[in-house]
Amino acid sequence: MVSRSAANGDEDQIQFVSISDETRRRYLNYAMSVIMSRALPDVRDGLKPVHRRILYVMYHELGLTADAKFVKCARIVGDVIGKFHPHGDVAAYDALVRMAQDFTLREPLVHGQGNFGSIIGLPPAAQRYTEAKLTRRAEQLMEELRYETVDTRTNYDGTRDEPVVMPAQFPNLLVNGTQGIAVGMATNMPPHNLGEVLRACIFMIENPEASVAQVMGKLKGPDFPLGGRIVTDRTELRQAYEEGRGSIKVRAEWKLDTERGKESKNRIVVHTIPYGVETGPLMNALGEIRDSRKLPQLVDVADESNDKLGMRIILEIKPGSDPAAVMAYCYKHTKLEDNFAYNATCLVPEENGALVPKRCSLTEILRYFLDFRFATVRRRFEYQLRQLERRIHILRGFAIVFDGLDKAIKIIRSSDGKADAAEKLMKAFPLDAEQTNAILELQLYRISQLEIGRIRQELAEKEAEADRIRKILASDKKLWGEVQKELQALEEAATERRRTAIGSSEEIAEFDPQAYIVRENTNVVISTDGWVRRIGKISSIDKLRMRDGDEVLSIVPCSTLDNLIVFANDGTAYTLPADQIPASTGYGEPLAKHVKLSDGVDLVAALGTDPRITPADSEVEDQPGPAPYLFIATALGQVMRLSLSLFRLPSTKNGRRYCRLAEGDKVVHVQIVNDPETIFLISQAARLIHFAVQEVPVLGSAGRGVRGLKLSEKGDKVLGAQILARPSDALRVINENDKELSFGQMKYAVTGRGGKGIKTSQRTSIKRIIRPEPPLVDWNQFES
């Protein structure tokens, strides 16, 4: 790689550098810039640079304190990006908006006037329309700046100074939380209750070696602005606080609408929701559940939330329905239950003052803040002591002059100006230049006896205060005492109670999907082209609507609580709940919407798991699986039996393997069989074999099977099979002359499997097998 550089005013020079080294260096610079200057908060004040600069501009540059007038956000954003944060105005405004949202921050730092977004999910108004100022809580992060309590640095163009960190009076990182994504790391801190956090700080001062479990006696867990209920076990929550990462499950809280009298049992009121959930998308999800009738008990949904009543999402249910069961379904399928990914990664100071990213435990976060608070209070007292000592020095000069006031007045009156007077006073009295200048600036009315007494009283008070501060600074114990007293004062003023309740995982009921399905008899119609639908009653197969060129492959009678098993010719079976198949009198929808069918795959057969139609599992001695068994035949003449029990439970979209095929082979027949039955296999070359089912072994899992028909002619393949359970059963085919032929079992004796079979025609081949028409079930026989 070639780079150009100029040194000492010389012309550009070409340097050859390693492209890998240069790429690594530049990427690391970029990554550290994102980590340090954009994505991760400082553990001491809980702020990122953009938030810190916005607050500083509002407090120091514009004077937008809590009792000031509102100012347009466009003015604030302009000052921020122009003076301290040379980035886009959209990013700065988004950060400002977030600090004003009471549904995002537990203790908002900005008081907004106008549209600052909503819990529904609507965006905020443009910055030219909204106005803002600081809240009192934000002032508590900055009001000690005047005491020189934190270091400063120059801004990006060297024209102003800005604080490196805010002298926060409370752990803002825990109280308001934050989110951020850096390069290779991220942070996601939840909000907490201010009173609990302060009590935890006080406990840590009294017990410096306290464990996370002990601190959690004061700080129960996250306290989200929207409430909700934490259903993560205390053990898991403690582990997350100890490791600095974990998952916190939060669910909405609900109650019955007691204001509706008798109707109260039919109306569920959701009054708190998980953190970060927008009610707009949530209502859409609930509406889709209602419209799709996946939860029949749910009749209607409505959002009655307002400023007076607070959060009120109404779920109207059918009379007699179990509201707990309805909520269990909604928890499972909507954001009424959500996981908060706790990640306490932040920037922490090292001994040399440099900041480094670190994932912290709860006690580490509190310890870093308390150490910072200790240093901040020390610097505040040191500043106050310097100011006191300066004032005391001046007051002592006043006292010296007042003791010889007449002489001093005479010197001043006889002097030739201020400089001459100052020189003469310093010769006549033990004063320095600062004291002398203050005396010469003194107003005449202050030389009265009353004012002299006040100055001497002030001197005594200042000396006493200075002595008190010196004693505090001389003892770490006393200084920690001052820190504790200030935190206690804040804690006493923080009277807002928790909004988020603490529960446990024991409250999470086992979710049973079938509890929400209305049991009804139905027929699932599957076509050869792979279209599926549910129909209640079928009077005639001929009356079923089919797409051009398509025909019925199978009709599976079952209930909506049972499963449908579909077998594809690539050896894959798909099991899905029957209630997921849409009810339709039209063509239905492609099966590919529910499962992942490979390209070019055809369906072979379909079965249901309804015990009224399909026999239940029963153990068979000396067999690897329970009956009933599937008989499977392939185009290359392989056959096998497999237990249906392997496919009764729903599968993933990828399905389950039921047959392992050789290259160029495919499944041509799948059917439930019983041991006494016999089977016809017929090939395209008109070769037919008749053998007993018992000769086909039962496999424990998907396999290649054994030979059923030996294909002796080149290009020959098995077209299908016919189960022969009754004397009247026959195999019907269409030959290449489009003539229908029928083969009865009385004409073809039972032989062993694996042979070449009997040549049923010397001149013509078989084109296809005629499938038996699917039988229709009369559901009335079961209802009676």
C-alpha positions, 0 to 999 in steps of 0.5 A: 500500500502506498501512502503520502506524507510531508515532513518539515515542509518538504514535498510529498513523499511516498512510503510503502506500508503493509496494507494489513497493518494499515487496515488493522490500525485504521479499523482499531481507531474506528472501533475505539472511536465508536466505543469511547465517543458514541456507544458506551456510557460512562459508569460515573454519570451514566451518559454518552458524549452526545447526551452529556453535551446536550445537557451541558449546552442546555445548562451552561450555554442556554441556562435552561434550568427547570424554572426557565422558559422553554426554548425551541429544540432546533436552537438547542440542537444547533448549539450542540452540533455547532459548539461541541458535537459536530455530527448530524442534527438528526442524531442529536435531536433523537438523543434529546427526544429520548431524554424527554420520554417518560416511557423510556427514562425512569427519571426524564432529564429533559422537560419537553413541550410538544410532540416527543413521540408516544408509546403508540410508536408515533415519531416525534414532531420536527425539532422546529416545532418542539421546545424543551428545558431541563428537569430538576433531576438533570440539574442534580447531574450538573449543579456542582460544575461551578465548584470545579469538581470535574476535569474539563477539556477543549471542544473539537475546535478549541474554542470552548471547554466542556466537562469530561464527566458530569458531577452526578449526585446519583447513579444515573446509569442504573436509574435511567439505563441506556442502550448502545451498540459498539464494535464487538460489544454492546450495552443494554442497561434497564432503568431502576427505582431512584430510591432503591438505588440510593439505598443500595449506595448507602448500604455499600458505604456502610458495607464496602465488601457487600455481595450482590445478594446483599445489595439486592436486599435494597435494590430489588431489580429493574423498575421500568417506566411502563411497569410490568412484572418481572417473572425471572427467578431471583437466583437468575436475576442475581446471577445476571447482576453478578456476571453483568449479563443475562436475560430478564423476562418481563410480562404485562400485568392485567386485571378484570374490569371491575367498573363494568359490573356483571360484564367485568368477567368478560373484560381483561384490562392490561394496565402495564406492559413490558419495557420498550413495547409500543402499543401500536404494533402490540394492538396490531398483533392482538387484532391479528389473533382475533381476526384469525380466530386462533384464540376463539375466546378473544372477541375484541381488543381496544386501546382505552389508554389516556393521561387520566386512566393511564395504560388500559388495553381491553381484551373482551372475551367470551362469557365463561372463558378462562381469562388466565388461559387467554392471557397465557396465549397472548403472553406466548404469541405477543409482546405482552411478555418480552425478554430484556437482554441485560448487558452492563458494559460501560466505560470505567476509569483506570488508576491513570484516569483513562477510560476502558470498556468493562462488563460490570457487576452490580456492586462494581457499578455502585463502587465506581460511582461511590468512588467517583462521588467521594472524589467529587465531594472532596473536590467540591470541599477543596474548592469551597475551602479555597473560596473561604480562605480567600474571603477570610483573607479579605475580611481579615484585611478589613478587620486590620483597617477597622482597628485603625480606621481614622489613620487609614482614612487619613492616608487615603485622603492624602494620597495621590490616587489609588496606586499611591493609597495602596502603597501607603496603606501597605506600609502603614498596615500589615496588608497585602495587595489583594487586601488593600485593593478590597479595602479601596473598593469598599463602599463608604457606607460599610465603614459604619459601626453596624457594618463593621460588626457584620464583617467581623461576624462574617469573619468568625462564621467563615473561619468556623466553616473553613475549620469544619471543612479542613477537618472533613478533608483530613479524614476519609471517614468524615468525608464518606459521612458527608457523601452518605448524608447527601445520598440520604437527603436525596433518598428521602426526597425520592418518594416515588414507589416502584412501578415494576412488580417482582414475581418468579418463574413459578407464575409462568403456566405451562403453555398448552396450545390445544387449550385454545383450539375449538374441537370440531370435526373436519376434513383436510383436502390435499391435492396432487399439486400440493394445495391444502384446505379444511372443509367441514362436511363433504357430500361428494368429491366431484363437487370439490373446487379444484384448480385446472389440471389438479385433482384430489390426492387425499381426504384426511378426516380428523378433528382440529385437535389432531395432526396431519401427516403428509408424505413427499416422494423424496422420503420426507414426512411433514406433521402439522396441526390440523387447525393450522390448515385454513378453512376454505371452500375455494382452492385453499393455499399451497402446503409450501406456506407451512413446510419447506418442500424441496424443488420438484417434490411431489406428494405421495399420501396423507394421514391423520392422527385422529384415534377414531380414524387411525388406530392408536399405538399398540406395542407388538412383541419382537418389533422395534416400534408400536403398530400401526405400521406404514408400508412404503414402496419406492420406484426402484422396487424397495419396500419397508415398514415403519411405525406411524408413532414416529410421525404423530407429533408436529415436526419442524418446517423441514420435516422428518426423514422416513425413507432413505433413497438411493440415487434416482429413486423416489417413494411411490406408495405410503399406506397403513397396513395390517399384518394379515394383508397382502400387497400387489406391486406393479411396474411400468413393464407390466410385471406384478408381484403378490406377497405378504406384508409380514415378509417386509421387516419393520425398521426402527427408523428411516432406512433403505428397506429390502427388495420387493420387486426385482426390476429385470428390464432396463428403465423399468420402475415400480408405479405403485402398490395395492393393499389387498385386505378383502377378496374384492380388492383389486389393482386397477391400472391404465395401460399405454393404450389408455385401456383400463385393466383390473388385477384381482388377487385370486388370479395371482398367487402369493409368492415371496417378495424380491422376485421378478413377478409375473409378466401381465402383458407381453405387448403393452406397458402400464402408464399409471395406477388408478388411485382408489377414490378417497372414502368420505366419513360420516361424522354423525356416527361418532356424534351419536 
